[in-house]
Amino acid sequence: MGRTPWIAAAVLMLSLGAGAQTSGPPVLDEALDAPTRAHIINEFAHRLTELHVDGPRAKAAADDLRQRLARGEYNDQLTARALAIRVTRDVAAIAPDRHTYLEFVPYDLGDERQRPPPPSPATDNYGMRKFELMDDNIGYLKITRFAPLDRGALDMASRFMNQAADCPALIIDLRDAGGDSQEMAALLSSYLLVDRRSWFFRDKQIHLHDQIDRAGRVTQEYWTWADVPGKRFGGRKPLYLLVNERTSGAAEAFAYDLQQYVNRAVLIGAPTMGDARVGAKQRISRQLQTSIAITRASNVITRYNWEGGGVQPNRMVAPSAALDTALQMAQAAIRQPSQR
């Protein structure tokens, strides 16, 4: 009889210990009192007004945030996660874009040791998923993301484009592709473009697009490369790009620039996501940071971009049928003597 309580206690301790081992660390969620909420909202509104690329719309969103704060609409948002969800929703109702929001992170922004390590860019071949030859030796390149341009990414891009160089036509699949590296987009464009503005004077580099701030100042220019490693596909053979509603960011810049430059590429599929801006993030509290769109793309030919409406395909088809459509168009094109 005397041993029964001890055995029960031991079993309880073991079960508690097992539960502690299987459960993960608790997710932090910063508690916010009224003064802290007011500071976060007023500071976010200030940053919107000062930094956002669309000044009038950002001011309207900032004024709306302050009015909601004054009416007590944020009194029930007692944690960082809850406030981020509500504020982001309110801002998006007036100034919608993929780079403007209040972001909650499940760790302390002030402690570098808690930040998750960035994924290795080499794990997915820097976004270069695969290259293969289809019927009639038509090249097919699948890109899943436009990775930051470092030495490894440059080598991978040159390797894949080298395989495509001798193909009579090329299909590049950008369905679901994203990424922020417009530098990678410019590099890949260098394999696919030549200056076609004059038969006598040809530039080795082509100006593709710029990023412009709210005052109209150019903050970044994007040009093709004068020299690239490996062989070029060239600027005249048939080129087809597959796009869908999840094609975003640098993939959209790549598609839009090639479409606009003397109709270099034929786009097939559905309109893209419509993300032509670049954002910047700043810490605002222990677990919150602001993200604000600070520049917009401007193509040098159209002086316009694809924000909101997306890049529009030349041939609108269901994305699932885009590859078959492109292959048929490529086969027809290479059988025309003028396209060889």
C-alpha positions as CSV (number, residue, x, y, z in Angstrom):
1,M,0.0,0.0,0.0
2,G,2.8,2.4,0.9
3,R,4.4,2.1,-2.6
4,T,1.3,3.0,-4.6
5,P,1.4,6.8,-4.2
6,W,5.2,6.8,-5.1
7,I,4.5,4.8,-8.2
8,A,1.7,7.1,-9.3
9,A,3.9,10.1,-8.7
10,A,6.7,8.6,-10.8
11,V,4.3,7.8,-13.7
12,L,3.0,11.3,-13.6
13,M,6.5,12.8,-13.7
14,L,7.5,10.6,-16.6
15,S,4.4,11.6,-18.6
16,L,5.0,15.3,-17.9
17,G,8.6,14.8,-18.9
18,A,7.6,13.1,-22.2
19,G,5.2,15.9,-22.9
20,A,7.9,18.5,-22.4
21,Q,10.2,16.7,-24.8
22,T,7.7,16.4,-27.6
23,S,6.3,19.9,-27.4
24,G,8.3,22.7,-29.1
25,P,9.4,26.0,-27.5
26,P,6.6,28.4,-26.8
27,V,6.0,31.0,-29.6
28,L,6.6,34.5,-28.3
29,D,3.7,37.0,-28.7
30,E,4.6,40.4,-27.4
31,A,1.9,41.9,-25.0
32,L,1.0,45.4,-26.0
33,D,-0.5,48.0,-23.6
34,A,-2.3,51.1,-24.9
35,P,0.7,53.5,-25.0
36,T,2.7,50.9,-26.9
37,R,-0.1,50.3,-29.4
38,A,-0.4,54.0,-30.0
39,H,3.3,54.4,-30.6
40,I,3.4,51.5,-33.1
41,I,0.5,52.8,-35.1
42,N,1.6,56.4,-35.1
43,E,5.1,55.4,-36.1
44,F,3.9,53.2,-38.9
45,A,1.6,56.0,-40.1
46,H,4.6,58.4,-40.1
47,R,6.8,56.0,-42.1
48,L,4.0,55.5,-44.6
49,T,3.7,59.2,-45.1
50,E,7.5,59.8,-45.4
51,L,8.6,56.7,-47.4
52,H,5.8,55.0,-49.4
53,V,6.3,55.3,-53.2
54,D,2.6,56.4,-53.7
55,G,2.5,59.5,-51.5
56,P,-1.2,60.4,-51.7
57,R,-2.5,56.9,-51.2
58,A,0.0,56.3,-48.3
59,K,-1.1,59.6,-46.6
60,A,-4.8,58.4,-46.9
61,A,-3.9,55.1,-45.3
62,A,-1.9,56.8,-42.5
63,D,-4.7,59.2,-41.8
64,D,-7.1,56.3,-41.6
65,L,-4.9,54.5,-39.1
66,R,-4.7,57.5,-36.8
67,Q,-8.5,58.0,-37.0
68,R,-9.1,54.3,-36.1
69,L,-6.7,54.6,-33.2
70,A,-8.5,57.7,-31.9
71,R,-11.8,55.9,-32.1
72,G,-10.4,53.0,-30.0
73,E,-10.7,50.4,-32.8
74,Y,-7.4,48.8,-31.8
75,N,-8.2,48.5,-28.1
76,D,-8.9,44.8,-28.4
77,Q,-5.6,44.0,-30.2
78,L,-3.6,43.2,-27.1
79,T,-0.7,41.3,-28.7
80,A,1.8,41.9,-31.5
81,R,0.3,39.2,-33.7
82,A,-3.3,40.4,-33.3
83,L,-2.3,44.1,-34.0
84,A,-0.2,43.1,-37.1
85,I,-3.2,41.2,-38.6
86,R,-5.6,44.1,-38.0
87,V,-3.4,47.0,-39.1
88,T,-2.2,45.2,-42.2
89,R,-5.9,44.6,-43.2
90,D,-6.7,48.3,-42.7
91,V,-3.8,49.5,-44.7
92,A,-4.4,47.1,-47.5
93,A,-7.9,48.4,-47.9
94,I,-6.5,51.8,-49.0
95,A,-3.0,51.2,-50.2
96,P,-2.8,47.6,-51.3
97,D,0.5,46.2,-52.4
98,R,2.6,43.1,-51.5
99,H,5.3,45.2,-49.8
100,T,3.3,47.3,-47.4
101,Y,2.2,45.7,-44.1
102,L,2.9,45.4,-40.4
103,E,4.8,42.1,-39.9
104,F,4.8,39.9,-36.8
105,V,7.8,37.6,-36.3
106,P,7.8,34.8,-33.8
107,Y,11.1,35.8,-32.2
108,D,12.8,38.8,-30.6
109,L,14.0,41.2,-33.4
110,G,16.6,42.6,-31.0
111,D,18.3,39.3,-30.4
112,E,20.3,38.2,-33.4
113,R,20.7,34.7,-32.0
114,Q,17.0,34.1,-32.4
115,R,16.8,35.0,-36.0
116,P,16.4,31.9,-38.2
117,P,19.3,31.3,-40.6
118,P,18.6,32.1,-44.2
119,P,18.1,29.0,-46.4
120,S,21.0,28.0,-48.5
121,P,20.5,29.3,-52.1
122,A,22.2,26.2,-53.5
123,T,19.6,23.8,-52.2
124,D,17.3,24.4,-55.2
125,N,20.0,25.2,-57.8
126,Y,19.4,28.9,-57.2
127,G,15.9,28.6,-58.7
128,M,17.1,26.8,-61.9
129,R,14.9,23.8,-61.6
130,K,15.7,21.9,-64.8
131,F,16.5,22.0,-68.5
132,E,15.5,19.5,-71.1
133,L,15.1,19.1,-74.8
134,M,11.6,18.6,-76.1
135,D,10.4,17.6,-79.6
136,D,12.4,19.2,-82.5
137,N,15.2,20.0,-80.0
138,I,13.2,22.9,-78.6
139,G,14.7,23.9,-75.2
140,Y,12.6,23.9,-72.0
141,L,14.0,25.8,-68.9
142,K,12.0,25.7,-65.7
143,I,12.8,28.6,-63.2
144,T,11.2,28.6,-59.8
145,R,12.8,31.7,-58.4
146,F,15.2,34.5,-59.3
147,A,17.9,34.0,-56.6
148,P,20.4,36.7,-55.4
149,L,23.2,36.9,-57.9
150,D,26.4,35.6,-56.3
151,R,29.2,33.4,-57.8
152,G,27.2,30.2,-57.4
153,A,24.1,31.7,-59.0
154,L,26.2,33.1,-61.9
155,D,27.7,29.7,-62.6
156,M,24.4,27.9,-62.4
157,A,22.7,30.4,-64.8
158,S,25.6,30.2,-67.3
159,R,25.4,26.4,-67.2
160,F,21.7,26.2,-67.9
161,M,21.8,28.9,-70.6
162,N,24.8,27.2,-72.3
163,Q,22.6,24.2,-72.8
164,A,19.9,26.3,-74.4
165,A,22.2,28.2,-76.7
166,D,22.0,25.9,-79.7
167,C,18.3,25.2,-79.5
168,P,16.2,26.5,-82.5
169,A,13.6,27.8,-80.0
170,L,13.4,28.2,-76.2
171,I,10.5,27.9,-73.7
172,I,11.1,29.4,-70.3
173,D,8.6,28.3,-67.6
174,L,7.9,31.1,-65.1
175,R,4.7,29.6,-63.7
176,D,4.9,30.1,-59.9
177,A,8.3,31.7,-60.2
178,G,9.1,34.6,-57.8
179,G,12.2,36.0,-56.1
180,D,13.5,39.5,-55.6
181,S,16.7,39.4,-57.6
182,Q,16.2,41.8,-60.5
183,E,20.0,41.4,-61.0
184,M,19.5,37.7,-61.9
185,A,16.6,38.8,-64.3
186,A,19.0,41.2,-66.0
187,L,21.7,38.5,-66.3
188,L,19.3,36.0,-67.9
189,S,18.0,38.7,-70.3
190,S,21.6,39.2,-71.5
191,Y,21.6,35.7,-73.0
192,L,18.3,36.5,-74.9
193,L,18.6,40.0,-76.2
194,V,20.7,41.9,-78.8
195,D,20.4,45.6,-79.7
196,R,17.9,45.7,-82.6
197,R,17.4,49.4,-82.8
198,S,19.9,49.9,-85.6
199,W,21.7,47.8,-88.2
200,F,24.8,50.0,-88.0
201,F,25.2,51.1,-84.3
202,R,24.6,48.4,-81.8
203,D,25.2,48.8,-78.0
204,K,26.6,45.9,-76.1
205,Q,24.3,46.6,-73.2
206,I,20.6,47.3,-73.2
207,H,18.8,49.4,-70.6
208,L,15.9,47.3,-69.3
209,H,14.2,49.1,-66.4
210,D,14.7,51.3,-63.4
211,Q,13.5,51.4,-59.8
212,I,12.1,54.9,-59.0
213,D,11.3,56.5,-55.7
214,R,8.3,58.7,-54.8
215,A,10.0,61.8,-56.1
216,G,10.8,60.2,-59.4
217,R,14.4,59.7,-58.7
218,V,16.1,56.6,-60.1
219,T,17.5,54.5,-57.3
220,Q,18.6,51.5,-59.3
221,E,19.2,50.9,-63.0
222,Y,19.1,47.4,-64.6
223,W,21.0,46.7,-67.8
224,T,22.0,43.6,-69.7
225,W,25.6,42.5,-69.4
226,A,28.1,43.4,-72.1
227,D,29.8,40.0,-71.7
228,V,28.3,36.8,-70.2
229,P,30.0,33.5,-69.4
230,G,29.2,30.8,-71.9
231,K,27.2,31.0,-75.1
232,R,24.2,33.2,-75.7
233,F,20.9,32.0,-77.1
234,G,20.7,35.2,-79.1
235,G,18.1,37.8,-79.8
236,R,16.3,36.5,-82.8
237,K,15.3,32.9,-82.3
238,P,11.7,32.1,-81.1
239,L,11.3,32.6,-77.3
240,Y,8.3,31.8,-75.2
241,L,7.6,32.5,-71.6
242,L,5.0,30.7,-69.5
243,V,3.3,32.7,-66.8
244,N,0.4,32.4,-64.3
245,E,-1.2,34.3,-61.5
246,R,1.6,33.3,-59.1
247,T,4.4,34.6,-61.3
248,S,5.7,37.5,-59.2
249,G,8.5,40.0,-58.4
250,A,11.7,39.6,-60.5
251,A,10.1,37.0,-62.7
252,E,7.5,39.6,-63.7
253,A,10.3,42.1,-64.4
254,F,12.0,39.5,-66.6
255,A,8.8,38.7,-68.5
256,Y,7.7,42.4,-69.0
257,D,11.1,43.6,-70.2
258,L,11.4,40.8,-72.8
259,Q,7.9,41.3,-73.9
260,Q,8.3,45.1,-74.4
261,Y,11.7,45.0,-76.1
262,V,10.8,44.7,-79.8
263,N,8.4,41.9,-78.8
264,R,11.3,39.7,-78.0
265,A,9.3,37.1,-76.1
266,V,5.8,35.7,-76.5
267,L,4.1,35.3,-73.2
268,I,1.6,32.5,-72.8
269,G,-0.7,31.7,-69.9
270,A,-2.6,34.0,-67.4
271,P,-1.8,37.5,-66.1
272,T,0.9,37.6,-63.4
273,M,0.5,38.6,-59.8
274,G,1.2,42.4,-60.3
275,D,4.2,43.0,-58.0
276,A,6.3,45.9,-59.4
277,R,7.5,47.5,-56.2
278,V,10.4,47.0,-53.8
279,G,9.9,47.2,-50.0
280,A,12.1,48.0,-47.0
281,K,11.7,46.7,-43.5
282,Q,12.3,48.5,-40.2
283,R,11.9,47.2,-36.6
284,I,9.2,49.0,-34.7
285,S,8.9,46.9,-31.5
286,R,10.2,43.6,-30.0
287,Q,8.3,41.4,-32.5
288,L,6.9,43.8,-35.1
289,Q,8.5,45.4,-38.1
290,T,7.1,47.7,-40.8
291,S,7.4,46.8,-44.4
292,I,6.8,49.7,-46.9
293,A,7.0,49.9,-50.7
294,I,9.6,52.5,-51.3
295,T,10.3,52.2,-55.1
296,R,8.4,51.1,-58.2
297,A,9.7,49.7,-61.5
298,S,9.7,51.8,-64.7
299,N,10.4,50.1,-68.0
300,V,12.6,52.3,-70.2
301,I,10.3,51.7,-73.3
302,T,6.9,52.1,-71.8
303,R,7.8,54.2,-68.7
304,Y,5.2,52.0,-67.0
305,N,5.1,48.7,-65.1
306,W,2.8,45.8,-64.1
307,E,1.8,46.8,-60.6
308,G,-1.7,45.6,-59.7
309,G,-2.8,44.3,-63.1
310,G,0.1,42.0,-63.7
311,V,2.0,41.3,-67.0
312,Q,-0.5,40.5,-69.7
313,P,0.1,37.4,-71.8
314,N,0.2,37.7,-75.6
315,R,-1.6,34.4,-75.8
316,M,-4.2,33.9,-73.0
317,V,-4.7,30.3,-72.1
318,A,-5.2,28.2,-69.0
319,P,-1.8,28.0,-67.3
320,S,-2.1,24.2,-67.4
321,A,-2.2,24.3,-71.2
322,A,0.6,26.9,-71.6
323,L,3.4,24.4,-72.2
324,D,1.5,22.5,-74.9
325,T,0.5,25.8,-76.6
326,A,4.1,27.1,-76.5
327,L,5.5,23.9,-77.9
328,Q,3.0,24.0,-80.8
329,M,3.9,27.7,-81.5
330,A,7.6,27.0,-81.3
331,Q,7.3,24.1,-83.8
332,A,5.4,26.2,-86.2
333,A,7.9,29.0,-85.9
334,I,11.0,27.0,-86.5
335,R,9.5,25.5,-89.7
336,Q,9.3,28.9,-91.2
337,P,12.5,29.7,-93.2
338,S,12.5,33.3,-92.0
339,Q,12.8,32.1,-88.4
340,R,15.8,29.9,-88.9
